[in-house]
Amino acid sequence: MSLFDLTTKVTVITGATGVLGGAMVRGLAWADAKVAILGRREEVTGEVAQSICDEGGEALALTC
């Protein structure tokens, strides 16, 4: 896992509420990155961020 260890990294994913962006943001959170989730729909960005936080990750929902 050390090859994919992102413990000290912060990532920003635009379109993170879609299928591809959602998979990317979950994968980055699984690798211990802090993730900023950017999307157009406030309720969906919040749901994605909450699901990551519920699994022990760190996520911030940003509507833009």
Secondary structure, DSSP 8 states (H G I E B T S, - for coil): -GGG--TT-EEEEETTTSHHHHHHHHHHHHTT-EEEEEES-HHHHHHHHHHHHHTT--EEEEE-
